[in-house]
């Protein structure tokens, strides 16, 4: 009799747990549909700034509520992947829910929630237009150099390097190399890990600014023995345009940062990109 009673209790607990998971997934799914609808409104051209701000406020409120649910960290949010960044760090410690809004004037604003594995939510507040000398500044979640991140690179001592895009305004675009660490309820941005040979001052982040008619590559490459960040070398269209970034374009050369044993990124200019050798390379002859 005791055996059957124990079995019944186990089955009941299992059923309730399953029911709760189904209910939670259903709640997230309904919220995802609403978020997708709101985001499409954010992408409509012709809205006023007030419209964008109002819709975004509702979007943020809905997203913040759904991220509080236990299953949110592993839920795929497939409907949002094509419209915003929902990437997870390679070490599985956090997820980014990151998006931008292009305002009437062409200026972009950026928004981000960091969802930690243990359920903590950190909201980042964009302030990039008012940060002076941003490559040398320590920043935090309340004073963030906004960007739309597409790559997370784990590093030593709980630090991360983030690669991102900043649409800035109607004439220039930026690519951003950011550094970040997370505590339970806060985020820190800007660590002295970008080194330049012959320069004693290290930069806390790297910002590439260029004409918004140009395409600039910024990618992370990793092999067994080396990690590097490779990017297009930028030059003004004429010497007289130096300092006017709407006239900066990539030339045929590339630059890169190589990760050192100390955990810093060391700059090299005009590097040659080579794919790592593979087992079958010896079977091919170099063309004449």
C-alpha positions as a Markdown table, in Angstrom:
| # | Residue | x | y | z |
|---|---|---|---|---|
| 1 | Unk | 0.0 | 0.0 | 0.0 |
| 2 | Unk | 2.8 | 2.4 | 0.9 |
| 3 | Unk | 4.5 | 1.6 | -2.4 |
| 4 | Unk | 1.4 | 2.6 | -4.5 |
| 5 | Unk | 0.9 | 5.8 | -2.4 |
| 6 | Unk | 4.6 | 6.8 | -3.0 |
| 7 | Unk | 4.2 | 6.1 | -6.7 |
| 8 | Unk | 1.0 | 8.2 | -6.9 |
| 9 | Unk | 2.7 | 11.2 | -5.2 |
| 10 | Unk | 5.7 | 11.0 | -7.5 |
| 11 | Unk | 3.4 | 10.9 | -10.6 |
| 12 | Unk | 1.4 | 13.8 | -9.2 |
| 13 | Unk | 4.6 | 15.9 | -8.6 |
| 14 | Unk | 5.9 | 15.0 | -12.1 |
| 15 | Unk | 2.6 | 16.0 | -13.7 |
| 16 | Unk | 2.4 | 19.4 | -11.9 |
| 17 | Unk | 6.0 | 20.1 | -12.9 |
| 18 | Unk | 5.3 | 19.2 | -16.5 |
| 19 | Unk | 2.1 | 21.4 | -16.4 |
| 20 | Unk | 4.1 | 24.3 | -15.0 |
| 21 | Unk | 6.7 | 24.0 | -17.7 |
| 22 | Unk | 4.0 | 23.9 | -20.4 |
| 23 | Unk | 2.2 | 26.9 | -18.9 |
| 24 | Unk | 5.5 | 28.9 | -18.7 |
| 25 | Unk | 6.3 | 28.1 | -22.3 |
| 26 | Unk | 2.8 | 29.1 | -23.4 |
| 27 | Unk | 3.3 | 32.5 | -21.5 |
| 28 | Unk | 6.6 | 33.1 | -23.2 |
| 29 | Unk | 5.2 | 32.2 | -26.6 |
| 30 | Unk | 2.3 | 34.6 | -26.2 |
| 31 | Unk | 4.7 | 37.3 | -25.1 |
| 32 | Unk | 7.0 | 36.6 | -28.1 |
| 33 | Unk | 4.1 | 37.1 | -30.5 |
| 34 | Unk | 3.3 | 40.5 | -28.9 |
| 35 | Unk | 7.0 | 41.5 | -28.9 |
| 36 | Unk | 7.3 | 40.6 | -32.6 |
| 37 | Unk | 4.3 | 42.7 | -33.4 |
| 38 | Unk | 5.6 | 45.7 | -31.4 |
| 39 | Unk | 9.1 | 45.4 | -33.0 |
| 40 | Unk | 7.6 | 45.5 | -36.5 |
| 41 | Unk | 6.0 | 48.8 | -35.5 |
| 42 | Unk | 9.4 | 50.0 | -34.4 |
| 43 | Unk | 10.7 | 49.2 | -37.9 |
| 44 | Unk | 8.0 | 51.2 | -39.7 |
| 45 | Unk | 9.3 | 54.2 | -41.5 |
| 46 | Unk | 7.4 | 57.5 | -41.2 |
| 47 | Unk | 6.7 | 57.2 | -37.4 |
| 48 | Unk | 7.4 | 60.3 | -35.3 |
| 49 | Unk | 10.1 | 60.2 | -32.6 |
| 50 | Unk | 7.3 | 60.3 | -30.1 |
| 51 | Unk | 5.8 | 57.2 | -31.7 |
| 52 | Unk | 9.1 | 55.3 | -31.6 |
| 53 | Unk | 9.6 | 56.2 | -27.9 |
| 54 | Unk | 6.1 | 55.2 | -27.0 |
| 55 | Unk | 6.3 | 51.8 | -28.8 |
| 56 | Unk | 9.8 | 51.1 | -27.5 |
| 57 | Unk | 8.6 | 51.8 | -23.9 |
| 58 | Unk | 5.9 | 49.2 | -24.3 |
| 59 | Unk | 8.3 | 46.8 | -26.0 |
| 60 | Unk | 10.9 | 47.1 | -23.1 |
| 61 | Unk | 8.2 | 46.6 | -20.5 |
| 62 | Unk | 6.9 | 43.4 | -22.1 |
| 63 | Unk | 10.5 | 42.1 | -22.7 |
| 64 | Unk | 11.5 | 42.8 | -19.1 |
| 65 | Unk | 8.5 | 40.9 | -17.8 |
| 66 | Unk | 9.0 | 37.8 | -19.9 |
| 67 | Unk | 12.8 | 37.7 | -19.1 |
| 68 | Unk | 11.8 | 37.2 | -15.4 |
| 69 | Unk | 10.4 | 33.8 | -16.2 |
| 70 | Unk | 12.6 | 30.8 | -15.4 |
| 71 | Unk | 12.6 | 29.3 | -18.9 |
| 72 | Unk | 13.5 | 32.6 | -20.6 |
| 73 | Unk | 17.3 | 31.9 | -20.6 |
| 74 | Unk | 16.9 | 28.8 | -22.8 |
| 75 | Unk | 13.8 | 29.8 | -24.8 |
| 76 | Unk | 14.9 | 30.4 | -28.4 |
| 77 | Unk | 12.8 | 33.5 | -29.2 |
| 78 | Unk | 13.0 | 32.5 | -32.9 |
| 79 | Unk | 10.5 | 35.2 | -34.0 |
| 80 | Unk | 12.9 | 37.9 | -32.7 |
| 81 | Unk | 16.2 | 36.6 | -34.1 |
| 82 | Unk | 15.8 | 38.3 | -37.5 |
| 83 | Unk | 15.1 | 41.7 | -36.0 |
| 84 | Unk | 17.3 | 41.9 | -32.9 |
| 85 | Unk | 20.4 | 40.3 | -31.3 |
| 86 | Unk | 19.5 | 37.5 | -28.9 |
| 87 | Unk | 23.0 | 35.9 | -28.6 |
| 88 | Unk | 24.3 | 33.8 | -25.8 |
| 89 | Unk | 27.8 | 34.0 | -24.5 |
| 90 | Unk | 30.0 | 31.0 | -25.5 |
| 91 | Unk | 30.5 | 30.1 | -21.9 |
| 92 | Unk | 26.8 | 30.1 | -21.3 |
| 93 | Unk | 26.9 | 32.8 | -18.5 |
| 94 | Unk | 24.5 | 35.3 | -20.1 |
| 95 | Unk | 22.3 | 36.3 | -23.0 |
| 96 | Unk | 22.0 | 39.6 | -24.8 |
| 97 | Unk | 18.7 | 41.0 | -25.9 |
| 98 | Unk | 19.9 | 44.0 | -27.9 |
| 99 | Unk | 18.3 | 46.3 | -30.5 |
| 100 | Unk | 18.4 | 49.7 | -32.1 |
| 101 | Unk | 15.9 | 52.3 | -33.2 |
| 102 | Unk | 16.5 | 54.7 | -36.1 |
| 103 | Unk | 14.9 | 58.0 | -35.2 |
| 104 | Unk | 13.4 | 60.6 | -37.7 |
| 105 | Unk | 16.8 | 62.4 | -38.1 |
| 106 | Unk | 18.7 | 59.2 | -38.9 |
| 107 | Unk | 20.3 | 59.1 | -35.4 |
| 108 | Unk | 20.2 | 55.6 | -33.8 |
| 109 | Unk | 19.5 | 54.8 | -30.2 |
| 110 | Unk | 20.5 | 51.5 | -28.7 |
| 111 | Unk | 18.8 | 49.3 | -26.1 |
| 112 | Unk | 19.9 | 46.1 | -24.3 |
| 113 | Unk | 18.9 | 43.7 | -21.5 |
| 114 | Unk | 21.6 | 41.3 | -20.2 |
| 115 | Unk | 19.9 | 38.2 | -18.8 |
| 116 | Unk | 22.3 | 36.2 | -16.6 |
| 117 | Unk | 22.1 | 32.4 | -16.3 |
| 118 | Unk | 20.9 | 32.7 | -12.7 |
| 119 | Unk | 18.1 | 35.0 | -13.7 |
| 120 | Unk | 19.4 | 38.5 | -12.9 |
| 121 | Unk | 18.5 | 41.2 | -15.5 |
| 122 | Unk | 20.7 | 44.2 | -16.2 |
| 123 | Unk | 19.4 | 47.0 | -18.4 |
| 124 | Unk | 21.9 | 49.1 | -20.3 |
| 125 | Unk | 21.2 | 52.8 | -20.8 |
| 126 | Unk | 22.6 | 54.2 | -24.0 |
| 127 | Unk | 24.5 | 57.5 | -23.8 |
| 128 | Unk | 27.0 | 57.3 | -26.7 |
| 129 | Unk | 26.3 | 60.7 | -28.2 |
| 130 | Unk | 27.3 | 62.5 | -25.0 |
| 131 | Unk | 30.5 | 60.5 | -24.0 |
| 132 | Unk | 33.6 | 62.5 | -24.7 |
| 133 | Unk | 36.8 | 60.6 | -25.7 |
| 134 | Unk | 35.0 | 57.3 | -25.5 |
| 135 | Unk | 38.0 | 55.1 | -26.2 |
| 136 | Unk | 39.5 | 56.2 | -22.9 |
| 137 | Unk | 36.4 | 56.1 | -20.6 |
| 138 | Unk | 35.3 | 53.7 | -17.9 |
| 139 | Unk | 31.6 | 53.1 | -18.4 |
| 140 | Unk | 28.8 | 51.1 | -16.7 |
| 141 | Unk | 25.2 | 50.0 | -17.3 |
| 142 | Unk | 23.8 | 53.5 | -16.6 |
| 143 | Unk | 26.3 | 55.2 | -19.0 |
| 144 | Unk | 26.8 | 52.8 | -21.9 |
| 145 | Unk | 28.4 | 53.4 | -25.4 |
| 146 | Unk | 25.4 | 51.9 | -27.3 |
| 147 | Unk | 26.0 | 49.3 | -30.0 |
| 148 | Unk | 24.3 | 46.3 | -31.6 |
| 149 | Unk | 26.5 | 43.4 | -30.7 |
| 150 | Unk | 27.0 | 40.3 | -32.9 |
| 151 | Unk | 30.0 | 38.6 | -31.3 |
| 152 | Unk | 31.0 | 37.8 | -27.7 |
| 153 | Unk | 34.6 | 36.7 | -27.0 |
| 154 | Unk | 35.2 | 35.3 | -23.5 |
| 155 | Unk | 38.6 | 36.3 | -22.0 |
| 156 | Unk | 40.5 | 35.8 | -18.7 |
| 157 | Unk | 39.3 | 36.9 | -15.3 |
| 158 | Unk | 35.6 | 37.2 | -16.2 |
| 159 | Unk | 36.1 | 39.7 | -19.0 |
| 160 | Unk | 34.6 | 39.7 | -22.4 |
| 161 | Unk | 35.3 | 41.4 | -25.7 |
| 162 | Unk | 32.2 | 42.4 | -27.7 |
| 163 | Unk | 32.1 | 43.3 | -31.4 |
| 164 | Unk | 29.2 | 45.5 | -32.5 |
| 165 | Unk | 27.7 | 48.0 | -34.9 |
| 166 | Unk | 26.6 | 51.6 | -34.2 |
| 167 | Unk | 24.6 | 53.2 | -37.0 |
| 168 | Unk | 25.3 | 56.6 | -35.4 |
| 169 | Unk | 23.6 | 59.1 | -37.7 |
| 170 | Unk | 22.8 | 60.1 | -41.3 |
| 171 | Unk | 26.4 | 60.4 | -42.5 |
| 172 | Unk | 28.6 | 58.0 | -40.5 |
| 173 | Unk | 28.6 | 54.5 | -39.2 |
| 174 | Unk | 30.8 | 52.9 | -36.5 |
| 175 | Unk | 32.1 | 49.4 | -35.7 |
| 176 | Unk | 32.9 | 49.0 | -32.0 |
| 177 | Unk | 35.3 | 46.7 | -30.0 |
| 178 | Unk | 34.1 | 46.8 | -26.4 |
| 179 | Unk | 35.3 | 45.3 | -23.2 |
| 180 | Unk | 32.9 | 44.2 | -20.4 |
| 181 | Unk | 32.7 | 42.3 | -17.1 |
| 182 | Unk | 29.5 | 41.4 | -15.2 |
| 183 | Unk | 28.7 | 41.2 | -11.5 |
| 184 | Unk | 25.4 | 40.1 | -10.0 |
| 185 | Unk | 23.5 | 43.3 | -10.8 |
| 186 | Unk | 25.9 | 45.5 | -12.7 |
| 187 | Unk | 28.0 | 45.7 | -15.8 |
| 188 | Unk | 31.4 | 47.5 | -16.3 |
| 189 | Unk | 32.7 | 48.6 | -19.7 |
| 190 | Unk | 36.2 | 49.7 | -20.6 |
| 191 | Unk | 39.4 | 47.9 | -19.6 |
| 192 | Unk | 42.9 | 48.8 | -20.6 |
| 193 | Unk | 43.6 | 45.9 | -22.9 |
| 194 | Unk | 44.0 | 47.4 | -26.4 |
| 195 | Unk | 47.8 | 47.9 | -26.8 |
| 196 | Unk | 49.6 | 49.8 | -29.5 |
| 197 | Unk | 53.4 | 49.3 | -30.0 |
| 198 | Unk | 55.3 | 52.4 | -28.9 |
| 199 | Unk | 52.3 | 53.9 | -27.2 |
| 200 | Unk | 52.2 | 53.7 | -23.4 |
| 201 | Unk | 48.5 | 54.6 | -23.2 |
| 202 | Unk | 46.2 | 51.6 | -23.7 |
| 203 | Unk | 42.7 | 52.1 | -25.0 |
| 204 | Unk | 39.6 | 50.7 | -23.3 |
| 205 | Unk | 37.5 | 50.3 | -26.5 |
| 206 | Unk | 38.1 | 50.8 | -30.2 |
| 207 | Unk | 35.7 | 52.7 | -32.4 |
| 208 | Unk | 36.0 | 52.7 | -36.2 |
| 209 | Unk | 34.1 | 55.5 | -37.8 |
| 210 | Unk | 33.5 | 55.8 | -41.5 |
| 211 | Unk | 31.1 | 56.8 | -44.3 |
| 212 | Unk | 27.7 | 55.2 | -44.0 |
| 213 | Unk | 28.0 | 54.3 | -47.8 |
| 214 | Unk | 31.0 | 52.0 | -47.0 |
| 215 | Unk | 31.2 | 48.4 | -45.9 |
| 216 | Unk | 33.7 | 47.8 | -43.1 |
| 217 | Unk | 34.6 | 44.3 | -41.9 |
| 218 | Unk | 35.2 | 43.5 | -38.3 |
| 219 | Unk | 35.6 | 39.8 | -37.5 |
| 220 | Unk | 37.0 | 37.5 | -34.8 |
| 221 | Unk | 39.2 | 34.5 | -35.9 |
| 222 | Unk | 40.2 | 31.7 | -33.6 |
| 223 | Unk | 42.5 | 28.8 | -34.0 |
| 224 | Unk | 44.1 | 26.4 | -31.6 |
| 225 | Unk | 47.1 | 28.7 | -31.1 |
| 226 | Unk | 45.9 | 32.2 | -31.8 |
| 227 | Unk | 43.0 | 34.5 | -31.5 |
| 228 | Unk | 42.7 | 37.7 | -33.5 |
| 229 | Unk | 40.3 | 40.5 | -34.4 |
| 230 | Unk | 40.7 | 41.5 | -38.0 |
| 231 | Unk | 39.2 | 44.7 | -39.5 |
| 232 | Unk | 39.4 | 46.9 | -42.6 |
| 233 | Unk | 42.0 | 49.7 | -42.5 |
| 234 | Unk | 40.3 | 53.1 | -42.9 |
| 235 | Unk | 41.7 | 56.1 | -44.7 |
| 236 | Unk | 40.2 | 59.5 | -45.8 |
| 237 | Unk | 39.3 | 59.8 | -49.5 |
| 238 | Unk | 41.9 | 62.6 | -49.7 |
| 239 | Unk | 44.5 | 63.9 | -47.3 |
| 240 | Unk | 42.5 | 67.1 | -46.9 |
| 241 | Unk | 39.5 | 65.1 | -45.4 |
| 242 | Unk | 41.5 | 63.7 | -42.5 |
| 243 | Unk | 39.4 | 63.9 | -39.4 |
| 244 | Unk | 36.1 | 64.1 | -41.3 |
| 245 | Unk | 34.9 | 60.6 | -40.9 |
| 246 | Unk | 32.1 | 60.8 | -43.4 |
| 247 | Unk | 34.9 | 60.6 | -46.0 |
| 248 | Unk | 36.7 | 57.6 | -44.5 |
| 249 | Unk | 36.6 | 54.4 | -46.5 |
| 250 | Unk | 38.4 | 51.0 | -46.3 |
| 251 | Unk | 41.5 | 50.6 | -48.5 |
| 252 | Unk | 42.9 | 47.3 | -49.6 |
| 253 | Unk | 44.8 | 46.7 | -46.4 |
| 254 | Unk | 43.7 | 45.3 | -43.0 |
| 255 | Unk | 44.6 | 45.7 | -39.4 |
| 256 | Unk | 44.3 | 43.3 | -36.5 |
| 257 | Unk | 44.5 | 42.8 | -32.8 |
| 258 | Unk | 46.2 | 39.6 | -31.6 |
| 259 | Unk | 45.4 | 38.2 | -28.1 |
| 260 | Unk | 48.5 | 38.0 | -26.0 |
| 261 | Unk | 49.3 | 35.6 | -23.1 |
| 262 | Unk | 48.6 | 38.5 | -20.7 |
| 263 | Unk | 45.0 | 38.8 | -22.0 |
| 264 | Unk | 45.6 | 42.0 | -23.9 |
| 265 | Unk | 44.8 | 42.8 | -27.6 |
| 266 | Unk | 48.1 | 43.8 | -29.4 |
| 267 | Unk | 47.7 | 45.9 | -32.5 |
| 268 | Unk | 49.3 | 45.0 | -35.8 |
| 269 | Unk | 48.9 | 47.1 | -39.0 |
| 270 | Unk | 48.4 | 45.9 | -42.6 |
| 271 | Unk | 48.3 | 42.3 | -41.6 |
| 272 | Unk | 47.9 | 39.5 | -44.1 |
| 273 | Unk | 45.0 | 37.2 | -43.4 |
| 274 | Unk | 45.8 | 33.5 | -43.8 |
| 275 | Unk | 43.5 | 30.6 | -43.2 |
| 276 | Unk | 44.9 | 28.0 | -40.9 |
| 277 | Unk | 46.5 | 25.0 | -42.7 |
| 278 | Unk | 44.4 | 21.9 | -43.0 |
| 279 | Unk | 45.3 | 18.2 | -43.3 |
| 280 | Unk | 44.7 | 18.2 | -47.1 |
| 281 | Unk | 46.8 | 21.3 | -48.0 |
| 282 | Unk | 49.8 | 19.2 | -49.0 |
| 283 | Unk | 47.8 | 17.5 | -51.7 |
| 284 | Unk | 47.4 | 20.7 | -53.7 |
| 285 | Unk | 50.0 | 22.4 | -55.9 |
| 286 | Unk | 50.4 | 26.2 | -55.8 |
| 287 | Unk | 49.1 | 27.6 | -59.2 |
| 288 | Unk | 51.8 | 29.0 | -61.6 |
